[in-house]
Amino acid sequence: MNLHPIALLIEKADKAINQEDFDTVVDLYAEDAVLVIKPGMTAKGKVQIRSAMEAIAAHFDRSLDVRQAGMVILETGDTALVLARTLVSAKNFPVIERKATYVFKKDTRNRWVCAIDNSYGHEVLDASI
Amino acid sequence: MNLHPIALLIEKADKAINQEDFDTVVDLYAEDAVLVIKPGMTAKGKVQIRSAMEAIAAHFDRSLDVRQAGMVILETGDTALVLARTLVSAKNFPVIERKATYVFKKDTRNRWVCAIDNSYGHEVLDASI
């Protein structure tokens, strides 16, 4: 089965996150991308996203393991929405399943990049009340 | 409290859907927008979306009532992701709460339009197994 190009990018991102290869990670984001660090807190742009990724890696004692357990990609033109089941685990942390939502768009080089990374899905509403 | 322009568009869409004013509804979508009719089934473009909306209205015996009960809008540049709690009800149908996901983008006139309308959220994964 041929994977969608975006599925391959997410696989690459997960691998890079787990290996703490943050150069590869930030390369997969748009210049002005938004990352939900936790509900109610976001990072914007590659510099902030890199800092957030480093902090998250440290928080999980450098043992973070992120993987996808199923996804649907809804695509039109230069925009795509990914609905994913994301499994997050780490040393001394139980596996958490998140209902992640990612928006990808094509950049000026016609390459898919992540514009909005919200691994918390609708949990973000709990912080907005 | 000033509502986000996209929140106002969604309010306008809900009102138009409930009044079966489909001219107004399709005007809020991008030319190549994707609508999830139900998990595993999509409509693409204004003509298909209009037909789907008419079929949905008929299915609910012209008594459909759609409203949002909270939303978070994650925005960057010309792209936005909406996470919403959407309440769907109709005559002889109990109220259903959906975890909806909408992607908006700015069109060539710098106007926000809906590019991807997935009111089923992660339920789409159940149809992809």
Interface residues (C-beta under 8 A of the other chain):
Chain A: A30 D32 A33 V34 V36 T42 K44 G70 M71 V72 L74 E75 T76 G77 T79 A80 L81 L83 R85 K99 T101 V103 K105 A115 I116 N118 G121 H122 V124 L125 S128 I129
Chain B: A30 D32 A33 V34 V36 T42 K44 G70 M71 V72 L74 E75 T76 G77 T79 A80 L81 L83 R85 K99 T101 V103 K105 A115 I116 N118 G121 H122 V124 L125 S128 I129
